[in-house]
Amino acid sequence: WTFSFSKNNVFRVTHVKTDKPEDFEAEQPYELAPDKKTVILKNTGRPDDKFSIIELSDSLLKINVFYSDSAYMVFGRKD
């Protein structure tokens, strides 16, 4: 799995499947809440997904996932 947040506010997920010939890829817009405490994935036809930010810097994004206090993902900056 690869997850990325682009400078033009697009969140992208890719997954190369080993058991099937096709790969999975999805994109959707995202935004950083004005208070910089939440990443919001903008959905069509259903409520937006909101992820609390644990840590945010120029090189790191750490967010809660699955609406859990203990599950999180860490993203590093790739130049």
Secondary structure by P-SEA (a helix, b strand, c coil): ccccccccbbbbbbbbcccccbbbbbbbbbbccccccccccccccbbbbbbbbccccccbbbbbcccccccbbbbbbcc
